[in-house]
Amino acid sequence: MRKKWWHDGIVYQIYPKSFYDTNGDGYGDIQGIINRLDYIKDLGVNIIWISPVYQSPMVDHGYDISDYYEIDPMFGTMKDMDQLIEEADKRGIKILMDLVINHTSDQHEWFLRAMEDLEGPYADYYIIKEGNGGNPPNNWRSIFGGSAWEKIEGTNKYYLHLFTKEQPDLNWENEKLREELYKMVNYWLDKGIGGFRVDAITHIKKHPSFEGRPADREDGLVNAWDMYANVPGIEVFLNELKERTFLPHDAMTVGEAMSLDVNCLSNYIKEDGFFSTVFDFSYNEGIEDEASYEKQQYSVKEIKEAMFTYQLEAQKYGFVSEFIENHDQPRALNKFIPKENRNFYSGSMLGTMYFYLRGIPFLYQGQEIGMMNYEKKSIDEYVDVSTFEIYEKALLDGLSQVEALNLVNRRSREHARTPMQWDASEYSGFSGGKPWFPVNPDYTMINVASQLQEEQSLLSYYKKLTRLRNSTEYKNLFIYGEFKPAYTEMENIIGYERVDKDMRVLILNNYDSHGTRIELKDGIQKILLNNYDILTMDGNILELQPYQSVVCKLKRSR
């Protein structure tokens, strides 16, 4: 395997709207990111992924782009963006931007021109079809709910939108469109960014038949994933995108490939694959049963089986990106840990559990201090389109309004978008003005300033996680070493080894609110990390406390 600059990456994702506001307008901005670069550097991070800051009407919080070449005034100017790239580079940090090329905003110049002339060249930049007997072309459902087709006023034609109606899908079959996209991608890479997180990329190819499917709900619509997710032929587009943009710039690219089957990983992450890496959704969303409304938390068995299956397959080809939080997920402590057990120990156990898997570890803003979901008392307190889809679907499936709200309070992605909790001052130190979205009331107890002063804080522990992974002695093992499951017979233990020719490191996580005893198969040479102050051993019997995590170098016996 050829070594790449991003192999030793530790990535910190920023949702800029909620990160840090420097001008008091209630919205985070690019200058806010610049202001906190030293904090991020001190955390042990060397790559930052920034959610979209392009010009946008903000229907989907910036994922509806109206101009790829402009920065939205909410966030600042292109001069600010250039300064961010420069200042980050001074600190040895690369910037990844979000690349949203499955769709644009309906306010993009291309779409406006398309609507002016449905027979003109820009109309072919989008997917526009004749209606079927006064109805849409087929019964596909939008990922955000409702029909995936929007009627064009005064015609029998409809345009496709897999997300909101304000996000028309681009027609990747059009070579001229692809050339426009490649030009834009190269513009940003030439500016000096390190690469991209590539949004919704598995949807760019649609099945040419555009056939409907039997309805899966009473609304007569269907989630026709086989028609617009990883459709055969997508590999032609993905390879061309790589060859024309990413490869010449030695860019790091992270594909959002949620519906990617584990058996298809090789094409995406092998040495000459489409992307540098893809996100490992296996233990985050891959095991979620949306129809099971009663499910509060995943079992350790489910998490472990999904995680280990993906790890064992992925390491044959390359690297996946590991995470427990991002802008589309509820907070990890709420998602993975019962309410009564959410504390430093369970939070640090979750961090240790995924941080030393084979792949690129990602942190999301606020994860390092244990930010929590902000549950609401009414659905009217939410603002996100996908949240309303969860709520409406639950009502259609027979849940009461109270039950549907409880579901949203568990699953909404809005929980990750509350303002960053910097300190205990008004508005959590995020802004000098009223924030665009309410701050979680727990900010007086959970914030950066208080944890910076504590050695036994989650923030301090995450620094220990990054320090160990970045250490000269162990970096090569954690990056390139083999992943091997360990102690899989123990129900509530998530254990694995990282192994190279010179060293073996064991990572043990007691995913349980009760202590447990493990009969070690090999001797421990050195404790590298422990989220407790104690480690109890009796001969070869290791006693782990509730949610205790231990990383240890093993004696080389095999």
PEZITA-V215334 format. One record per residue. N is the residue number from 1. SS is DSSP state (helix for helix, strand for strand, loop for the rest). Layout:
n=N ss=SS
n=N ss=SS
This chain:
n=1 ss=loop
n=2 ss=loop
n=3 ss=loop
n=4 ss=loop
n=5 ss=helix
n=6 ss=helix
n=7 ss=helix
n=8 ss=helix
n=9 ss=loop
n=10 ss=strand
n=11 ss=strand
n=12 ss=strand
n=13 ss=strand
n=14 ss=strand
n=15 ss=loop
n=16 ss=helix
n=17 ss=helix
n=18 ss=helix
n=19 ss=loop
n=20 ss=loop
n=21 ss=loop
n=22 ss=loop
n=23 ss=loop
n=24 ss=loop
n=25 ss=loop
n=26 ss=loop
n=27 ss=loop
n=28 ss=loop
n=29 ss=loop
n=30 ss=helix
n=31 ss=helix
n=32 ss=helix
n=33 ss=helix
n=34 ss=helix
n=35 ss=helix
n=36 ss=loop
n=37 ss=helix
n=38 ss=helix
n=39 ss=helix
n=40 ss=helix
n=41 ss=helix
n=42 ss=helix
n=43 ss=loop
n=44 ss=loop
n=45 ss=loop
n=46 ss=loop
n=47 ss=strand
n=48 ss=strand
n=49 ss=strand
n=50 ss=strand
n=51 ss=loop
n=52 ss=loop
n=53 ss=loop
n=54 ss=strand
n=55 ss=strand
n=56 ss=strand
n=57 ss=loop
n=58 ss=loop
n=59 ss=loop
n=60 ss=loop
n=61 ss=loop
n=62 ss=loop
n=63 ss=loop
n=64 ss=loop
n=65 ss=strand
n=66 ss=strand
n=67 ss=strand
n=68 ss=strand
n=69 ss=strand
n=70 ss=strand
n=71 ss=strand
n=72 ss=loop
n=73 ss=loop
n=74 ss=loop
n=75 ss=loop
n=76 ss=loop
n=77 ss=loop
n=78 ss=helix
n=79 ss=helix
n=80 ss=helix
n=81 ss=helix
n=82 ss=helix
n=83 ss=helix
n=84 ss=helix
n=85 ss=helix
n=86 ss=helix
n=87 ss=helix
n=88 ss=helix
n=89 ss=helix
n=90 ss=helix
n=91 ss=loop
n=92 ss=loop
n=93 ss=loop
n=94 ss=strand
n=95 ss=strand
n=96 ss=strand
n=97 ss=strand
n=98 ss=strand
n=99 ss=strand
n=100 ss=strand
n=101 ss=loop
n=102 ss=loop
n=103 ss=strand
n=104 ss=loop
n=105 ss=loop
n=106 ss=loop
n=107 ss=loop
n=108 ss=loop
n=109 ss=helix
n=110 ss=helix
n=111 ss=helix
n=112 ss=helix
n=113 ss=helix
n=114 ss=helix
n=115 ss=helix
n=116 ss=helix
n=117 ss=loop
n=118 ss=loop
n=119 ss=loop
n=120 ss=loop
n=121 ss=helix
n=122 ss=helix
n=123 ss=helix
n=124 ss=helix
n=125 ss=helix
n=126 ss=strand
n=127 ss=loop
n=128 ss=strand
n=129 ss=strand
n=130 ss=strand
n=131 ss=loop
n=132 ss=strand
n=133 ss=loop
n=134 ss=loop
n=135 ss=strand
n=136 ss=loop
n=137 ss=loop
n=138 ss=loop
n=139 ss=loop
n=140 ss=strand
n=141 ss=strand
n=142 ss=loop
n=143 ss=loop
n=144 ss=loop
n=145 ss=loop
n=146 ss=loop
n=147 ss=strand
n=148 ss=loop
n=149 ss=strand
n=150 ss=strand
n=151 ss=strand
n=152 ss=loop
n=153 ss=loop
n=154 ss=loop
n=155 ss=loop
n=156 ss=loop
n=157 ss=strand
n=158 ss=strand
n=159 ss=strand
n=160 ss=strand
n=161 ss=loop
n=162 ss=loop
n=163 ss=loop
n=164 ss=loop
n=165 ss=loop
n=166 ss=loop
n=167 ss=loop
n=168 ss=loop
n=169 ss=strand
n=170 ss=strand
n=171 ss=loop
n=172 ss=loop
n=173 ss=loop
n=174 ss=loop
n=175 ss=helix
n=176 ss=helix
n=177 ss=helix
n=178 ss=helix
n=179 ss=helix
n=180 ss=helix
n=181 ss=helix
n=182 ss=helix
n=183 ss=helix
n=184 ss=helix
n=185 ss=helix
n=186 ss=helix
n=187 ss=helix
n=188 ss=helix
n=189 ss=helix
n=190 ss=helix
n=191 ss=helix
n=192 ss=loop
n=193 ss=loop
n=194 ss=loop
n=195 ss=strand
n=196 ss=strand
n=197 ss=strand
n=198 ss=strand
n=199 ss=strand
n=200 ss=loop
n=201 ss=helix
n=202 ss=helix
n=203 ss=helix
n=204 ss=loop
n=205 ss=loop
n=206 ss=loop
n=207 ss=loop
n=208 ss=loop
n=209 ss=loop
n=210 ss=loop
n=211 ss=loop
n=212 ss=loop
n=213 ss=loop
n=214 ss=loop
n=215 ss=loop
n=216 ss=loop
n=217 ss=loop
n=218 ss=loop
n=219 ss=loop
n=220 ss=loop
n=221 ss=loop
n=222 ss=strand
n=223 ss=loop
n=224 ss=loop
n=225 ss=helix
n=226 ss=helix
n=227 ss=helix
n=228 ss=helix
n=229 ss=loop
n=230 ss=loop
n=231 ss=loop
n=232 ss=loop
n=233 ss=loop
n=234 ss=helix
n=235 ss=helix
n=236 ss=helix
n=237 ss=helix
n=238 ss=helix
n=239 ss=helix
n=240 ss=helix
n=241 ss=helix
n=242 ss=helix
n=243 ss=helix
n=244 ss=helix
n=245 ss=helix
n=246 ss=helix
n=247 ss=helix
n=248 ss=helix
n=249 ss=helix
n=250 ss=loop
n=251 ss=loop
n=252 ss=strand
n=253 ss=strand
n=254 ss=strand
n=255 ss=strand
n=256 ss=loop
n=257 ss=loop
n=258 ss=loop
n=259 ss=loop
n=260 ss=loop
n=261 ss=loop
n=262 ss=helix
n=263 ss=helix
n=264 ss=helix
n=265 ss=helix
n=266 ss=helix
n=267 ss=helix
n=268 ss=helix
n=269 ss=helix
n=270 ss=loop
n=271 ss=loop
n=272 ss=loop
n=273 ss=loop
n=274 ss=loop
n=275 ss=loop
n=276 ss=loop
n=277 ss=strand
n=278 ss=strand
n=279 ss=strand
n=280 ss=loop
n=281 ss=loop
n=282 ss=loop
n=283 ss=loop
n=284 ss=loop
n=285 ss=loop
n=286 ss=loop
n=287 ss=loop
n=288 ss=loop
n=289 ss=loop
n=290 ss=loop
n=291 ss=loop
n=292 ss=loop
n=293 ss=loop
n=294 ss=loop
n=295 ss=loop
n=296 ss=loop
n=297 ss=loop
n=298 ss=loop
n=299 ss=loop
n=300 ss=helix
n=301 ss=helix
n=302 ss=helix
n=303 ss=helix
n=304 ss=helix
n=305 ss=helix
n=306 ss=helix
n=307 ss=helix
n=308 ss=helix
n=309 ss=helix
n=310 ss=helix
n=311 ss=helix
n=312 ss=helix
n=313 ss=helix
n=314 ss=helix
n=315 ss=loop
n=316 ss=loop
n=317 ss=loop
n=318 ss=loop
n=319 ss=strand
n=320 ss=strand
n=321 ss=strand
n=322 ss=strand
n=323 ss=loop
n=324 ss=loop
n=325 ss=loop
n=326 ss=loop
n=327 ss=loop
n=328 ss=loop
n=329 ss=loop
n=330 ss=loop
n=331 ss=loop
n=332 ss=helix
n=333 ss=helix
n=334 ss=helix
n=335 ss=helix
n=336 ss=helix
n=337 ss=loop
n=338 ss=loop
n=339 ss=helix
n=340 ss=helix
n=341 ss=helix
n=342 ss=loop
n=343 ss=loop
n=344 ss=helix
n=345 ss=helix
n=346 ss=helix
n=347 ss=helix
n=348 ss=helix
n=349 ss=helix
n=350 ss=helix
n=351 ss=helix
n=352 ss=helix
n=353 ss=helix
n=354 ss=helix
n=355 ss=helix
n=356 ss=loop
n=357 ss=loop
n=358 ss=loop
n=359 ss=strand
n=360 ss=strand
n=361 ss=strand
n=362 ss=strand
n=363 ss=strand
n=364 ss=strand
n=365 ss=loop
n=366 ss=loop
n=367 ss=helix
n=368 ss=helix
n=369 ss=helix
n=370 ss=loop
n=371 ss=loop
n=372 ss=loop
n=373 ss=loop
n=374 ss=loop
n=375 ss=loop
n=376 ss=loop
n=377 ss=loop
n=378 ss=loop
n=379 ss=helix
n=380 ss=helix
n=381 ss=helix
n=382 ss=loop
n=383 ss=loop
n=384 ss=loop
n=385 ss=helix
n=386 ss=helix
n=387 ss=helix
n=388 ss=helix
n=389 ss=helix
n=390 ss=helix
n=391 ss=helix
n=392 ss=helix
n=393 ss=helix
n=394 ss=helix
n=395 ss=helix
n=396 ss=helix
n=397 ss=loop
n=398 ss=loop
n=399 ss=loop
n=400 ss=loop
n=401 ss=helix
n=402 ss=helix
n=403 ss=helix
n=404 ss=helix
n=405 ss=helix
n=406 ss=helix
n=407 ss=helix
n=408 ss=helix
n=409 ss=helix
n=410 ss=helix
n=411 ss=helix
n=412 ss=loop
n=413 ss=helix
n=414 ss=helix
n=415 ss=helix
n=416 ss=helix
n=417 ss=helix
n=418 ss=loop
n=419 ss=loop
n=420 ss=loop
n=421 ss=loop
n=422 ss=loop
n=423 ss=loop
n=424 ss=loop
n=425 ss=loop
n=426 ss=helix
n=427 ss=helix
n=428 ss=helix
n=429 ss=helix
n=430 ss=loop
n=431 ss=loop
n=432 ss=loop
n=433 ss=loop
n=434 ss=loop
n=435 ss=loop
n=436 ss=loop
n=437 ss=loop
n=438 ss=loop
n=439 ss=loop
n=440 ss=loop
n=441 ss=helix
n=442 ss=helix
n=443 ss=helix
n=444 ss=helix
n=445 ss=loop
n=446 ss=loop
n=447 ss=loop
n=448 ss=helix
n=449 ss=helix
n=450 ss=helix
n=451 ss=helix
n=452 ss=helix
n=453 ss=loop
n=454 ss=loop
n=455 ss=loop
n=456 ss=loop
n=457 ss=loop
n=458 ss=helix
n=459 ss=helix
n=460 ss=helix
n=461 ss=helix
n=462 ss=helix
n=463 ss=helix
n=464 ss=helix
n=465 ss=helix
n=466 ss=helix
n=467 ss=helix
n=468 ss=helix
n=469 ss=helix
n=470 ss=helix
n=471 ss=loop
n=472 ss=loop
n=473 ss=loop
n=474 ss=loop
n=475 ss=helix
n=476 ss=helix
n=477 ss=helix
n=478 ss=helix
n=479 ss=helix
n=480 ss=helix
n=481 ss=loop
n=482 ss=strand
n=483 ss=strand
n=484 ss=strand
n=485 ss=strand
n=486 ss=strand
n=487 ss=loop
n=488 ss=loop
n=489 ss=loop
n=490 ss=loop
n=491 ss=loop
n=492 ss=loop
n=493 ss=strand
n=494 ss=strand
n=495 ss=strand
n=496 ss=strand
n=497 ss=strand
n=498 ss=strand
n=499 ss=strand
n=500 ss=loop
n=501 ss=loop
n=502 ss=loop
n=503 ss=loop
n=504 ss=strand
n=505 ss=strand
n=506 ss=strand
n=507 ss=strand
n=508 ss=strand
n=509 ss=strand
n=510 ss=strand
n=511 ss=loop
n=512 ss=loop
n=513 ss=loop
n=514 ss=loop
n=515 ss=loop
n=516 ss=strand
n=517 ss=strand
n=518 ss=strand
n=519 ss=strand
n=520 ss=loop
n=521 ss=loop
n=522 ss=loop
n=523 ss=loop
n=524 ss=strand
n=525 ss=strand
n=526 ss=strand
n=527 ss=strand
n=528 ss=strand
n=529 ss=strand
n=530 ss=strand
n=531 ss=loop
n=532 ss=loop
n=533 ss=loop
n=534 ss=loop
n=535 ss=loop
n=536 ss=strand
n=537 ss=strand
n=538 ss=strand
n=539 ss=loop
n=540 ss=loop
n=541 ss=strand
n=542 ss=strand
n=543 ss=strand
n=544 ss=strand
n=545 ss=loop
n=546 ss=loop
n=547 ss=loop
n=548 ss=loop
n=549 ss=strand
n=550 ss=strand
n=551 ss=strand
n=552 ss=strand
n=553 ss=strand
n=554 ss=strand
n=555 ss=loop
n=556 ss=loop
n=557 ss=loop
n=558 ss=loop
